[in-house]
């Protein structure tokens, strides 16, 4: 594995260009959770330019952090990264902890992520088990069962620990991640390029495609919501800050209702503390967005603010949003898609 890494491993990734600095490794490991390297790189570069140190991240607002995370998905990662930076500044003198126990105690850092930070930064003999490593080990040892089940996970951790070397573990850790990402891929694995194919049990028995076992299939629930595009006289749209937990937690979003008021089309109604009236520029086609556990159908409803004298907003969780100007707000890609469709409709 190490011989293969010396000539074929990835050594030019942006977060590999720092010597003994755990912060870039930590940021990259969080971003790479459930997200491919090619997707992560532009977000990582922008993020590190804006937040080059733990201190700069801790001192930033959540809105600023989530604005740089917008489009990357799984926004709890960004919120936890910010919370952990605050803890590091407050309790660790601004230095990323150097023990597994202290790292795991931080928001958003699990056992494998903590081990990756220690191994890649300081060459510690710690064991990782991310998705790529699970796939390599499941094939190499023909481990039955879905890798997300507790029983299978326990087996994989034991195997991963047994393979972890006491020296050059930084290179080994990167090597096994690279092997899973570039050679032992989920589909169309390139076994002929694999340095361990001659001892891989799945390869020997010609069952590579059977491992790892697929996740048990479940039909995704379908949800539906109405999102209100409430425009003021300046053409700005009303946004509300979502709760810190749940989908799009802590991001700014369009007001939404599960059911439209019966009289909505004929007279003004009170929604989000404002008097609004529905307009005739509704989007005819709902917009679909898929989450890990369910699919969401969004029906955008165009509204306008009524010209009354009591339309004063004093709620800090509400604001008027100009899509072309307010770029520092954390807004999800799905909401941006809805707003873009609305603007396109207005220009027709």
Buried (B, 14 or more C-beta within 10 A) or exposed (E): BEEBBEEBBBEEBBBBEBEEEBBBBBBBBBBBBEBEBEBBBEBBEEBBEBBEBBBEBBEBEBBBBBBBBBEBBBBBBBBBBBBBBBBBBEEBEBEBBBEBEBBBBBBBBBBBBBBBBBBBBBBBBBBBBBBBBBBBBBBBBBBEBBBEEEEBBEBBBEBBEEBBEEEBBBBBBBBBBBBBBBBBEEEEBEBEEBBBBEEBBBBEEEEBEBBBBEEEEEEEEEBEBBBBBBBBEEEBBBBBBBEEEEBBBBBBBBBBBEEBEEEBBEEBBEBBBBBBBBBEBBBEEBBEBEBEEEEBEBBBBBBBBBEEEEBEBEEEEBBBBEBEEBEEBBBBEBBEBBBEBBBEBEEE
